[in-house]
Amino acid sequence: MKTLLDLLLFASLTSSLSFGQKFQDLTAKGAPASVGVKHDLVDMGPYAAVRNQSSKGIIAFVAVIKSTDNRGQVLPCTGRADYIFKSGVLAPQEERFACLMEAADRGAKVVETVGAVVWIQFGDGSTWGDAGAGQQVLAARPKRFAYLKHLVETYYESGEDAFGAALNDPKLGFPEFAVAGCLKSDAEYEKISTIDLAKTRLATAQEWRALGIF
């Protein structure tokens, strides 16, 4: 039996033309989400985006993308999004970033891309898709929550310098590093202080926690 990754690799040879390159969505038929190509940001090339095709809000997803360049090199990307620690839920018919569509080699051009949404969690806690694919997202939540809580407590107990040191700690594990990176980049984009954003996101995460989502 072929795996999804086998199908993604095979489909890269048979996909249909879109946005000047070949693209195919291999998400299961009737799935509550789909993946497509967007090119609406001036500082970014084409990227894969997940669209919510259901009537419920999505709080997390996993999508698998494979881009092939004109030299035959394949660059895989797994897009994992967990909006418990970021922005609000992915609303019905809304699209959000999943993966960049980049060539494996510098100077090469992407000529074909295939992708699929493989796992989803809704705002009511229910899930769809491959449970194994979503395991990393779910397993990281306690660590992300603890780190976010630690950041805010550090600010109140020890001040801004200690908060900054905790935010930029070079020994952070991947879940914590992802939280810190998003806080810094999103705070800059939204033009607010990092601690204010951290407090807002902690409050939101605490609400999800109270609902028993994690």
Backbone as a chain_set.jsonl record, in Angstrom:
{"seq": "MKTLLDLLLFASLTSSLSFGQKFQDLTAKGAPASVGVKHDLVDMGPYAAVRNQSSKGIIAFVAVIKSTDNRGQVLPCTGRADYIFKSGVLAPQEERFACLMEAADRGAKVVETVGAVVWIQFGDGSTWGDAGAGQQVLAARPKRFAYLKHLVETYYESGEDAFGAALNDPKLGFPEFAVAGCLKSDAEYEKISTIDLAKTRLATAQEWRALGIF", "coords": {"N": [[0.854, -1.207, 0.0], [0.614, 2.167, -0.899], [2.18, 4.92, 0.715], [1.269, 8.231, 1.933], [3.384, 9.979, 1.399], [4.645, 8.625, -0.678], [2.694, 8.878, -2.642], [2.666, 11.632, -2.927], [5.187, 12.092, -4.039], [4.943, 10.675, -6.457], [2.811, 12.04, -7.631], [3.94, 14.441, -8.197], [4.829, 14.219, -10.74], [2.618, 14.224, -12.289], [0.886, 16.31, -11.901], [-1.39, 19.19, -12.125], [-1.466, 22.32, -14.002], [-0.834, 25.432, -12.408], [-0.658, 28.758, -11.303], [1.565, 29.289, -12.957], [3.159, 27.109, -12.56], [3.272, 23.553, -11.945], [0.808, 22.129, -9.866], [-0.73, 20.168, -7.324], [-3.358, 19.249, -5.211], [-3.468, 16.791, -2.874], [-5.036, 16.141, -0.755], [-7.301, 14.136, 1.12], [-10.371, 13.139, -0.393], [-13.328, 14.934, 0.308], [-12.374, 15.973, 2.66], [-12.066, 18.168, 5.549], [-10.512, 20.363, 5.006], [-8.301, 22.012, 2.664], [-5.425, 22.338, 0.473], [-3.652, 24.894, -1.189], [-2.176, 27.169, -3.621], [-0.798, 30.347, -2.975], [-0.005, 33.749, -3.771], [0.346, 36.416, -2.671], [1.821, 38.181, -1.192], [4.093, 40.799, -1.047], [6.751, 40.565, -0.291], [7.369, 37.935, -0.453], [7.579, 34.847, -2.198], [5.523, 32.494, -4.119], [3.466, 30.481, -2.008], [2.362, 27.646, -0.059], [-0.902, 27.285, 1.136], [-3.323, 26.588, 3.657], [-6.752, 25.957, 3.451], [-9.742, 26.319, 5.236], [-12.317, 24.21, 4.86], [-14.506, 23.467, 6.241], [-17.324, 23.831, 8.542], [-16.552, 24.561, 11.004], [-14.304, 26.133, 13.364], [-10.76, 25.891, 13.012], [-8.082, 24.874, 15.034], [-5.585, 23.806, 14.853], [-3.281, 22.391, 12.488], [-1.721, 20.023, 10.231], [0.224, 19.954, 7.39], [1.588, 18.506, 4.454], [4.057, 19.222, 2.133], [5.589, 19.062, -1.09], [8.061, 20.249, -3.151], [9.359, 20.439, -6.411], [12.243, 21.229, -8.257], [13.6, 22.735, -11.314], [15.845, 21.276, -11.747], [15.382, 18.819, -10.927], [15.522, 18.288, -8.236], [14.053, 17.589, -5.076], [12.272, 19.253, -2.555], [11.065, 18.746, 0.551], [8.482, 19.801, 2.827], [7.048, 20.196, 5.988], [4.257, 21.596, 7.239], [3.288, 22.829, 10.264], [0.809, 24.075, 12.295], [-0.311, 25.709, 15.188], [-2.754, 27.279, 16.598], [-3.43, 27.854, 19.173], [-1.351, 29.041, 20.459], [-0.819, 31.196, 18.89], [-2.323, 33.233, 16.52], [-5.916, 33.811, 16.23], [-8.497, 31.248, 15.743], [-8.589, 29.303, 12.686], [-10.864, 30.35, 10.558], [-13.978, 29.249, 8.969], [-13.584, 28.835, 5.489], [-11.403, 30.483, 5.471], [-7.952, 31.149, 4.664], [-4.6, 30.205, 5.443], [-1.039, 30.549, 5.856], [1.066, 27.748, 5.16], [3.447, 26.447, 4.147], [6.549, 27.501, 2.674], [7.23, 27.536, -0.839], [9.877, 26.47, -2.089], [12.902, 26.143, -4.026], [15.186, 23.373, -3.968], [17.833, 23.825, -4.592], [19.944, 26.665, -4.758], [19.249, 29.24, -7.029], [17.837, 27.629, -8.719], [14.536, 26.892, -10.088], [11.241, 26.419, -8.911], [9.18, 24.015, -10.319], [7.106, 22.267, -10.052], [4.667, 21.31, -7.62], [3.309, 19.408, -4.964], [0.847, 18.639, -2.493], [-0.739, 18.063, 0.724], [-3.273, 18.216, 3.219], [-2.98, 16.657, 6.255], [-3.746, 16.299, 8.869], [-5.966, 17.595, 11.361], [-7.153, 19.694, 14.0], [-10.079, 20.711, 15.573], [-11.843, 23.551, 17.005], [-13.497, 22.548, 18.968], [-12.132, 20.491, 20.02], [-12.206, 18.043, 18.727], [-10.783, 15.846, 16.21], [-9.404, 15.295, 12.904], [-8.141, 13.077, 10.428], [-4.767, 11.745, 10.1], [-3.734, 10.483, 13.033], [-1.158, 10.083, 13.974], [0.31, 11.972, 12.569], [-0.415, 14.325, 13.791], [0.618, 14.11, 16.277], [3.045, 15.307, 17.146], [2.395, 18.018, 17.323], [0.441, 18.034, 19.371], [1.919, 16.908, 21.488], [3.793, 18.865, 21.984], [2.451, 20.939, 23.165], [2.141, 21.145, 26.122], [4.805, 21.85, 26.837], [5.183, 24.218, 25.416], [3.227, 25.816, 26.599], [4.106, 25.867, 29.285], [6.535, 27.208, 28.978], [5.732, 29.705, 27.946], [4.252, 30.631, 30.109], [6.325, 30.738, 31.965], [7.878, 32.801, 30.86], [6.238, 35.091, 31.183], [5.933, 35.111, 33.985], [8.591, 35.442, 34.713], [9.082, 38.031, 33.823], [7.446, 39.565, 35.543], [8.501, 38.865, 38.034], [11.282, 39.246, 37.911], [11.934, 41.243, 36.118], [12.499, 43.208, 33.061], [15.002, 42.696, 31.805], [15.657, 40.09, 32.601], [13.509, 38.763, 31.494], [14.074, 39.186, 28.775], [16.431, 37.71, 28.57], [15.496, 35.113, 29.035], [13.855, 34.86, 26.852], [15.641, 34.842, 24.756], [17.283, 32.694, 25.198], [19.861, 30.542, 24.333], [19.763, 27.812, 24.658], [17.272, 26.752, 24.368], [14.723, 24.293, 23.824], [13.134, 22.807, 20.884], [10.192, 23.243, 20.913], [9.955, 25.418, 22.722], [11.671, 27.262, 21.525], [10.256, 27.777, 19.179], [8.013, 29.13, 20.182], [9.251, 31.431, 21.257], [10.417, 32.531, 18.931], [8.145, 33.133, 17.36], [6.881, 34.998, 19.027], [8.717, 37.146, 18.994], [8.935, 37.852, 16.237], [6.24, 38.32, 15.546], [5.506, 40.315, 17.352], [7.087, 42.405, 16.468], [5.999, 42.732, 13.902], [3.351, 43.425, 14.526], [3.807, 45.691, 15.894], [3.947, 45.972, 18.718], [4.869, 45.55, 22.198], [6.969, 42.799, 23.121], [6.461, 41.525, 25.562], [3.834, 42.299, 26.103], [2.483, 40.984, 24.055], [3.126, 38.364, 24.748], [1.754, 38.12, 27.184], [-0.881, 38.374, 26.3], [-1.122, 36.104, 24.656], [-0.644, 34.077, 26.476], [-2.89, 34.339, 28.12], [-4.89, 33.621, 26.29], [-4.14, 30.968, 25.73], [-4.515, 29.881, 28.257], [-7.273, 29.978, 28.411], [-8.024, 28.086, 26.462], [-6.907, 25.878, 27.691], [-8.468, 25.692, 29.989], [-10.796, 24.827, 28.844], [-10.25, 22.245, 28.379], [-8.842, 21.452, 26.152], [-6.145, 20.893, 26.039]], "CA": [[0.0, 0.0, 0.0], [1.429, 3.381, -1.0], [2.008, 5.92, 1.751], [0.973, 9.576, 1.419], [4.601, 10.555, 0.837], [4.841, 7.992, -1.979], [1.742, 9.487, -3.563], [3.116, 13.005, -3.177], [6.31, 12.035, -4.959], [4.437, 10.247, -7.754], [1.945, 13.066, -8.201], [4.743, 15.573, -8.682], [5.052, 14.014, -12.164], [1.345, 14.181, -12.998], [0.001, 17.348, -11.382], [-1.946, 20.127, -13.101], [-0.833, 23.632, -14.06], [-1.423, 26.462, -11.563], [0.244, 29.839, -10.964], [2.783, 29.193, -13.726], [3.864, 25.872, -12.259], [2.347, 22.462, -11.696], [0.427, 21.968, -8.464], [-1.863, 19.284, -7.081], [-3.774, 19.015, -3.827], [-3.761, 15.379, -2.678], [-5.821, 15.944, 0.453], [-8.362, 13.148, 0.939], [-11.644, 13.651, -0.879], [-14.29, 15.195, 1.361], [-11.693, 16.443, 3.866], [-12.532, 19.472, 6.025], [-9.572, 21.42, 4.621], [-7.576, 21.769, 1.417], [-4.201, 23.119, 0.365], [-3.515, 25.516, -2.497], [-1.06, 28.092, -3.803], [-1.088, 31.779, -2.898], [1.127, 34.627, -4.095], [-0.261, 37.715, -2.393], [2.689, 38.964, -0.32], [5.116, 41.423, -1.895], [8.096, 40.178, 0.131], [7.442, 36.48, -0.417], [7.131, 34.183, -3.416], [4.363, 31.616, -3.941], [3.521, 29.61, -0.833], [1.221, 26.761, 0.132], [-1.798, 27.753, 2.191], [-4.414, 25.68, 4.008], [-8.077, 26.572, 3.498], [-10.728, 25.617, 6.047], [-13.515, 23.909, 4.065], [-15.551, 22.993, 7.148], [-18.165, 24.855, 9.176], [-16.025, 24.769, 12.352], [-12.985, 26.745, 13.435], [-9.624, 24.979, 13.141], [-7.061, 25.43, 15.925], [-4.268, 23.248, 14.516], [-3.249, 21.524, 11.304], [-0.449, 19.573, 9.688], [0.173, 19.791, 5.939], [2.844, 18.038, 3.865], [4.263, 19.838, 0.82], [6.827, 18.683, -1.786], [8.333, 21.086, -4.325], [10.421, 19.935, -7.287], [12.782, 22.317, -9.074], [13.902, 22.4, -12.703], [17.006, 20.395, -11.776], [14.924, 17.515, -10.457], [15.674, 18.141, -6.791], [12.788, 17.693, -4.341], [12.385, 19.836, -1.219], [9.852, 18.521, 1.326], [8.193, 20.725, 3.925], [5.886, 19.867, 6.81], [3.731, 22.789, 7.884], [2.516, 22.569, 11.489], [0.294, 25.314, 12.88], [-1.089, 25.542, 16.41], [-3.221, 28.638, 16.872], [-3.575, 28.064, 20.607], [-0.25, 29.899, 20.879], [-0.584, 32.223, 17.889], [-3.496, 34.059, 16.271], [-7.18, 33.131, 16.473], [-8.775, 30.039, 14.974], [-8.74, 29.396, 11.232], [-12.315, 30.376, 10.37], [-14.445, 28.614, 7.728], [-13.198, 29.444, 4.206], [-10.194, 31.293, 5.612], [-6.702, 30.502, 4.276], [-3.399, 30.666, 6.138], [0.258, 30.017, 5.433], [1.481, 26.42, 5.612], [4.855, 26.211, 3.799], [7.135, 28.136, 1.504], [7.467, 26.65, -1.977], [11.222, 26.872, -2.472], [13.735, 25.16, -4.719], [16.211, 22.764, -3.12], [19.128, 24.41, -4.942], [19.955, 28.106, -5.003], [19.276, 29.57, -8.444], [16.877, 26.787, -9.434], [13.151, 27.349, -10.036], [10.241, 25.387, -8.636], [8.346, 23.768, -11.499], [5.913, 21.514, -9.669], [4.474, 21.128, -6.181], [2.144, 18.638, -4.531], [0.679, 18.772, -1.057], [-1.958, 17.529, 1.317], [-3.55, 18.395, 4.638], [-3.02, 15.286, 6.77], [-4.317, 16.252, 10.227], [-6.637, 18.827, 11.783], [-7.908, 19.728, 15.248], [-11.082, 21.769, 15.578], [-11.977, 24.294, 18.246], [-14.213, 21.764, 19.989], [-11.237, 19.437, 20.471], [-12.248, 16.875, 17.851], [-9.725, 15.832, 15.215], [-9.596, 14.594, 11.626], [-6.919, 12.724, 9.72], [-3.772, 10.817, 10.62], [-3.417, 10.845, 14.416], [0.294, 10.118, 14.121], [0.83, 13.225, 12.012], [-0.688, 15.414, 14.723], [1.174, 13.799, 17.59], [4.069, 16.275, 17.531], [1.717, 19.261, 17.715], [-0.193, 17.827, 20.67], [2.934, 16.642, 22.499], [4.549, 20.097, 22.256], [1.629, 21.964, 23.841], [2.5, 21.403, 27.525], [6.097, 22.54, 26.902], [4.979, 25.596, 24.947], [2.449, 26.515, 27.622], [4.969, 26.089, 30.447], [7.532, 28.225, 28.636], [5.036, 30.99, 27.853], [3.953, 31.004, 31.494], [7.611, 31.089, 32.568], [8.274, 34.113, 30.358], [5.434, 36.14, 31.827], [6.28, 35.14, 35.408], [9.939, 36.006, 34.818], [8.972, 39.479, 33.645], [6.876, 40.167, 36.755], [9.313, 38.586, 39.214], [12.688, 39.642, 37.787], [12.097, 42.41, 35.286], [12.605, 43.121, 31.606], [16.257, 42.085, 31.378], [15.539, 38.646, 32.812], [12.564, 38.32, 30.476], [14.8, 39.146, 27.517], [17.378, 36.593, 28.609], [14.719, 33.88, 28.885], [13.33, 34.846, 25.491], [16.752, 34.616, 23.826], [18.116, 31.614, 25.727], [20.333, 29.704, 23.215], [19.603, 26.394, 24.983], [15.86, 26.388, 24.285], [14.32, 23.183, 22.982], [12.393, 23.282, 19.714], [8.878, 23.844, 21.215], [10.151, 26.727, 23.335], [12.271, 28.13, 20.507], [9.185, 28.179, 18.264], [7.218, 30.148, 20.878], [10.061, 32.651, 21.332], [10.543, 33.092, 17.59], [6.864, 33.731, 16.955], [6.658, 36.199, 19.833], [9.587, 38.238, 18.535], [8.583, 38.287, 14.882], [4.871, 38.841, 15.524], [5.488, 41.584, 18.089], [7.65, 43.411, 15.557], [5.033, 42.967, 12.824], [2.165, 44.086, 15.072], [4.28, 46.927, 16.518], [3.638, 46.002, 20.144], [5.976, 44.985, 22.962], [6.971, 41.339, 23.175], [5.829, 41.068, 26.797], [2.382, 42.464, 25.969], [2.008, 39.891, 23.216], [3.254, 37.146, 25.543], [0.65, 38.097, 28.16], [-2.126, 38.118, 25.564], [-1.131, 34.723, 24.191], [-0.786, 33.219, 27.651], [-4.299, 34.393, 28.526], [-5.646, 32.831, 25.323], [-3.797, 29.559, 25.962], [-5.16, 29.468, 29.508], [-8.687, 29.755, 28.108], [-8.103, 26.78, 25.803], [-6.585, 24.859, 28.697], [-9.65, 25.571, 30.857], [-11.817, 24.086, 28.09], [-9.819, 20.86, 28.298], [-8.26, 21.151, 24.842], [-4.865, 20.239, 26.321]], "C": [[0.884, 1.249, 0.0], [1.138, 4.307, 0.175], [1.687, 7.264, 1.114], [2.21, 10.186, 0.789], [4.928, 9.933, -0.51], [3.941, 8.635, -3.021], [2.147, 10.914, -3.914], [4.25, 13.013, -4.193], [5.851, 11.649, -6.36], [3.64, 11.366, -8.415], [2.715, 14.261, -8.697], [5.024, 15.44, -10.173], [3.767, 14.156, -12.983], [0.399, 15.312, -12.621], [-0.379, 18.365, -12.445], [-1.352, 21.516, -12.961], [-1.586, 24.642, -13.209], [-0.345, 27.472, -11.208], [1.589, 29.701, -11.682], [3.624, 27.974, -13.424], [2.826, 24.794, -11.963], [2.075, 22.321, -10.203], [-0.744, 21.014, -8.364], [-2.102, 19.127, -5.587], [-4.182, 17.55, -3.699], [-4.482, 15.104, -1.37], [-6.98, 14.986, 0.166], [-9.673, 13.798, 0.511], [-12.63, 13.807, 0.271], [-13.678, 15.694, 2.657], [-12.193, 17.833, 4.274], [-11.594, 20.631, 5.714], [-8.886, 21.03, 3.32], [-6.311, 22.609, 1.439], [-4.085, 23.647, -1.057], [-2.328, 26.459, -2.515], [-1.552, 29.532, -3.692], [0.188, 32.549, -3.224], [0.646, 36.066, -3.935], [0.574, 38.593, -1.462], [3.873, 39.486, -1.124], [6.522, 40.965, -1.546], [8.281, 38.662, 0.177], [6.943, 35.909, -1.742], [5.903, 33.329, -3.155], [4.549, 30.713, -2.716], [2.264, 28.749, -0.765], [0.405, 27.257, 1.316], [-2.913, 26.733, 2.409], [-5.704, 26.473, 4.093], [-9.012, 25.694, 4.333], [-12.009, 25.441, 5.232], [-14.689, 23.467, 4.932], [-16.372, 24.159, 7.691], [-17.673, 25.175, 10.583], [-14.652, 25.439, 12.293], [-11.91, 25.695, 13.64], [-8.569, 25.624, 14.032], [-5.671, 24.864, 15.651], [-4.376, 22.417, 13.252], [-1.825, 21.089, 11.008], [-0.646, 19.361, 8.2], [1.558, 19.382, 5.447], [2.948, 18.563, 2.442], [5.577, 19.333, 0.231], [6.959, 19.535, -3.043], [9.515, 20.516, -5.096], [10.908, 21.069, -8.171], [13.162, 21.816, -10.471], [15.174, 21.572, -12.865], [16.668, 18.999, -11.241], [15.073, 17.276, -8.975], [14.34, 18.395, -6.093], [13.046, 18.249, -2.948], [11.071, 19.612, -0.473], [9.699, 19.562, 2.432], [6.962, 20.227, 4.668], [5.455, 21.125, 7.542], [2.872, 22.406, 9.076], [2.088, 23.903, 12.083], [-0.544, 24.984, 14.102], [-1.512, 26.925, 16.882], [-3.567, 28.876, 18.339], [-2.513, 29.046, 21.101], [0.049, 31.004, 19.866], [-1.821, 33.109, 17.759], [-4.759, 33.235, 16.518], [-7.381, 31.932, 15.564], [-8.847, 30.337, 13.478], [-10.222, 29.258, 10.936], [-12.719, 29.655, 9.078], [-14.148, 29.478, 6.509], [-12.006, 30.386, 4.307], [-8.977, 30.464, 5.198], [-5.548, 31.073, 5.094], [-2.176, 29.906, 5.666], [0.516, 28.627, 6.006], [2.97, 26.209, 5.38], [5.284, 27.115, 2.661], [7.307, 27.096, 0.4], [8.794, 27.07, -2.586], [11.946, 25.755, -3.198], [14.794, 24.628, -3.767], [17.571, 23.403, -3.351], [18.995, 25.903, -5.22], [20.092, 28.372, -6.499], [18.34, 28.732, -9.278], [15.469, 27.365, -9.274], [12.222, 26.171, -9.767], [9.349, 25.241, -9.868], [7.091, 22.971, -11.168], [5.875, 21.277, -8.167], [3.234, 20.287, -5.945], [2.044, 18.776, -3.018], [-0.628, 18.182, -0.578], [-2.059, 17.969, 2.77], [-3.727, 16.996, 5.208], [-3.627, 15.165, 8.165], [-4.866, 17.614, 10.598], [-7.192, 18.632, 13.189], [-8.827, 20.941, 15.218], [-11.157, 22.42, 16.957], [-12.732, 23.568, 19.332], [-13.374, 20.591, 20.496], [-11.221, 18.196, 19.598], [-11.171, 16.991, 16.777], [-10.157, 15.081, 13.966], [-8.232, 14.231, 11.08], [-6.036, 11.74, 10.459], [-3.331, 11.256, 12.018], [-1.918, 10.942, 14.639], [0.9, 11.415, 13.634], [0.637, 14.386, 12.973], [-0.046, 15.236, 16.087], [2.195, 14.831, 18.055], [3.46, 17.592, 17.995], [1.142, 19.118, 19.122], [0.84, 17.65, 21.778], [3.694, 17.905, 22.894], [3.761, 21.094, 23.098], [1.989, 22.183, 25.308], [3.811, 22.165, 27.679], [5.95, 23.997, 26.466], [4.234, 26.424, 25.998], [3.327, 26.85, 28.822], [5.99, 27.191, 30.179], [6.895, 29.612, 28.554], [4.7, 31.518, 29.239], [5.224, 31.449, 32.215], [8.071, 32.479, 32.13], [7.543, 35.233, 31.086], [5.776, 36.247, 33.312], [7.665, 35.746, 35.619], [9.912, 37.523, 34.704], [8.48, 40.141, 34.938], [7.794, 39.997, 37.962], [10.717, 39.177, 39.132], [12.952, 40.792, 36.832], [12.367, 42.122, 33.814], [13.882, 42.443, 31.127], [16.203, 40.561, 31.509], [14.569, 38.036, 31.802], [13.267, 38.182, 29.132], [15.781, 37.985, 27.459], [16.663, 35.262, 28.419], [14.192, 33.736, 27.46], [14.404, 34.466, 24.484], [17.72, 33.533, 24.296], [18.556, 30.683, 24.586], [20.135, 28.207, 23.449], [18.146, 25.933, 24.927], [15.654, 25.155, 23.415], [13.463, 23.698, 21.838], [11.025, 23.872, 20.051], [9.003, 25.25, 21.79], [10.737, 27.731, 22.343], [11.212, 28.641, 19.536], [8.313, 29.263, 18.89], [7.973, 31.474, 20.897], [10.172, 33.323, 19.968], [9.279, 33.777, 17.124], [6.573, 35.005, 17.74], [7.461, 37.38, 19.295], [9.176, 38.754, 17.16], [7.19, 38.904, 14.839], [4.762, 40.165, 16.271], [6.04, 42.713, 17.215], [6.654, 43.759, 14.459], [3.823, 43.76, 13.32], [2.496, 45.385, 15.787], [3.793, 47.073, 17.965], [4.827, 45.382, 20.879], [5.841, 43.466, 23.036], [6.274, 40.842, 24.436], [4.311, 41.228, 26.723], [1.783, 41.347, 25.121], [2.069, 38.568, 23.979], [2.114, 37.023, 26.546], [-0.673, 37.781, 27.478], [-2.217, 36.655, 25.147], [-1.233, 33.737, 25.349], [-2.244, 33.182, 28.106], [-5.167, 33.55, 27.597], [-5.397, 31.344, 25.531], [-4.448, 29.037, 27.239], [-6.645, 29.205, 29.3], [-8.888, 28.402, 27.427], [-7.849, 25.654, 26.792], [-7.79, 24.613, 29.611], [-10.769, 24.789, 30.178], [-11.455, 22.613, 27.919], [-9.226, 20.466, 26.958], [-6.884, 20.501, 25.004], [-4.569, 20.301, 27.794]], "O": [[1.799, 1.363, 0.815], [-0.013, 4.461, 0.581], [1.816, 7.427, -0.1], [2.111, 10.845, -0.247], [5.433, 10.619, -1.399], [4.368, 8.905, -4.144], [1.992, 11.351, -5.054], [4.271, 13.844, -5.1], [6.314, 12.226, -7.344], [3.777, 11.612, -9.614], [2.216, 15.023, -9.524], [5.411, 16.415, -10.818], [3.811, 14.203, -14.212], [-0.776, 15.275, -12.985], [0.217, 18.41, -13.521], [-0.794, 21.852, -11.916], [-2.813, 24.717, -13.264], [0.767, 27.086, -10.85], [2.636, 29.964, -11.091], [4.709, 27.824, -13.985], [1.649, 25.091, -11.757], [2.991, 22.384, -9.383], [-1.646, 21.034, -9.202], [-1.175, 18.903, -4.808], [-5.135, 17.114, -4.344], [-4.536, 13.959, -0.92], [-7.568, 15.027, -0.914], [-10.035, 14.871, 0.995], [-12.756, 12.916, 1.111], [-14.383, 15.83, 3.658], [-12.687, 18.587, 3.436], [-11.857, 21.764, 6.118], [-8.891, 19.864, 2.927], [-6.136, 23.475, 2.297], [-4.384, 22.936, -2.017], [-1.569, 26.541, -1.549], [-2.592, 29.889, -4.245], [1.3, 32.076, -2.991], [0.55, 36.826, -4.899], [0.099, 39.628, -0.993], [4.568, 38.723, -1.795], [7.402, 40.971, -2.407], [9.236, 38.166, 0.775], [5.998, 36.431, -2.334], [5.301, 33.423, -2.086], [5.653, 30.246, -2.434], [1.234, 29.089, -1.346], [0.952, 27.603, 2.363], [-3.384, 26.099, 1.465], [-5.754, 27.529, 4.725], [-9.062, 24.478, 4.154], [-12.705, 26.416, 4.949], [-15.752, 23.13, 4.411], [-16.142, 25.317, 7.343], [-18.296, 25.968, 11.288], [-13.935, 25.325, 11.299], [-12.12, 24.717, 14.358], [-8.199, 26.78, 13.824], [-4.681, 25.387, 16.162], [-5.414, 21.817, 12.972], [-0.859, 21.698, 11.467], [-1.575, 18.667, 7.787], [2.573, 19.853, 5.959], [2.037, 18.373, 1.637], [6.567, 19.188, 0.949], [6.072, 19.537, -3.897], [10.538, 20.157, -4.514], [10.107, 21.789, -8.765], [13.056, 20.625, -10.766], [15.543, 21.206, -13.981], [17.531, 18.129, -11.12], [14.784, 16.181, -8.493], [13.592, 19.298, -6.47], [13.935, 17.775, -2.241], [10.06, 20.221, -0.821], [10.684, 20.128, 2.907], [5.955, 19.878, 4.052], [6.197, 21.657, 8.367], [1.849, 21.738, 8.923], [2.927, 24.765, 12.344], [-1.387, 24.088, 14.061], [-0.727, 27.652, 17.491], [-3.957, 29.983, 18.71], [-2.747, 29.793, 22.05], [1.073, 31.678, 19.978], [-2.309, 33.664, 18.744], [-4.678, 32.091, 16.966], [-6.538, 31.635, 14.717], [-9.125, 31.461, 13.062], [-10.779, 28.166, 11.05], [-11.887, 29.472, 8.19], [-14.418, 30.679, 6.492], [-11.639, 31.024, 3.319], [-8.962, 29.243, 5.356], [-5.517, 32.266, 5.399], [-2.26, 28.79, 5.154], [0.228, 28.356, 7.172], [3.69, 25.833, 6.305], [4.485, 27.454, 1.788], [7.508, 25.914, 0.678], [8.841, 27.913, -3.482], [11.647, 24.575, -3.012], [15.247, 25.338, -2.87], [18.374, 23.515, -2.425], [18.032, 26.34, -5.85], [20.955, 27.793, -7.159], [18.066, 29.074, -10.428], [15.24, 28.226, -8.425], [12.391, 25.083, -10.316], [8.83, 26.228, -10.391], [6.12, 22.999, -11.923], [6.906, 21.072, -7.526], [2.23, 20.435, -6.642], [3.048, 19.004, -2.343], [-1.508, 17.846, -1.371], [-1.049, 18.081, 3.466], [-4.54, 16.223, 4.701], [-3.981, 14.069, 8.599], [-4.323, 18.649, 10.212], [-7.649, 17.543, 13.536], [-8.409, 22.05, 14.882], [-10.612, 21.911, 17.936], [-12.626, 23.928, 20.504], [-13.845, 19.791, 21.304], [-10.312, 17.375, 19.714], [-10.703, 18.087, 16.47], [-11.137, 14.336, 13.971], [-7.272, 14.983, 11.244], [-6.494, 11.0, 11.33], [-2.644, 12.266, 12.174], [-1.455, 11.786, 15.405], [1.876, 11.908, 14.199], [1.429, 15.329, 12.978], [-0.152, 16.107, 16.951], [2.214, 15.194, 19.231], [3.945, 18.208, 18.944], [1.34, 19.991, 19.967], [0.668, 18.174, 22.879], [4.184, 18.005, 24.019], [4.348, 22.003, 23.685], [2.134, 23.336, 25.713], [3.926, 23.03, 28.547], [6.527, 24.897, 27.078], [4.571, 27.581, 26.249], [3.302, 27.975, 29.321], [6.274, 28.008, 31.055], [7.467, 30.586, 29.044], [4.847, 32.71, 29.51], [5.208, 32.414, 32.979], [8.594, 33.246, 32.939], [8.154, 36.198, 31.544], [5.895, 37.352, 33.841], [7.888, 36.475, 36.586], [10.641, 38.217, 35.413], [9.032, 41.152, 35.374], [7.862, 40.878, 38.819], [11.286, 39.568, 40.151], [14.083, 41.271, 36.744], [12.452, 40.972, 33.384], [13.855, 41.696, 30.149], [16.657, 39.838, 30.621], [14.784, 36.925, 31.317], [13.086, 37.188, 28.429], [15.941, 37.352, 26.416], [17.164, 34.379, 27.722], [14.095, 32.629, 26.931], [14.109, 33.837, 23.469], [18.858, 33.473, 23.83], [17.701, 30.087, 23.93], [20.322, 27.413, 22.527], [17.826, 24.838, 25.39], [16.323, 24.986, 22.396], [13.102, 24.875, 21.808], [10.7, 24.934, 19.52], [8.265, 26.158, 21.408], [10.349, 28.9, 22.323], [11.257, 29.797, 19.115], [7.917, 30.21, 18.21], [7.402, 32.521, 20.589], [10.036, 34.542, 19.86], [9.326, 34.871, 16.561], [6.075, 35.982, 17.18], [6.934, 38.485, 19.159], [9.082, 39.963, 16.951], [6.984, 39.911, 14.162], [4.003, 41.044, 15.863], [5.524, 43.831, 17.225], [6.479, 44.929, 14.119], [3.33, 44.652, 12.63], [1.601, 46.102, 16.234], [3.305, 48.124, 18.379], [5.691, 44.763, 20.258], [4.735, 42.925, 23.016], [5.566, 39.837, 24.388], [3.578, 40.379, 27.23], [0.71, 40.829, 25.428], [1.162, 37.744, 23.865], [1.567, 35.936, 26.734], [-1.486, 37.019, 28.001], [-3.274, 36.037, 25.272], [-1.844, 32.678, 25.211], [-2.769, 32.119, 28.439], [-6.07, 32.849, 28.051], [-6.335, 30.547, 25.511], [-4.881, 27.887, 27.294], [-7.217, 28.317, 29.933], [-9.808, 27.66, 27.77], [-8.494, 24.607, 26.738], [-8.092, 23.473, 29.962], [-11.592, 24.164, 30.847], [-12.24, 21.829, 27.386], [-9.115, 19.279, 26.653], [-6.499, 19.655, 24.197], [-3.533, 19.804, 28.237]]}, "num_chains": 1, "name": "protein.A"}
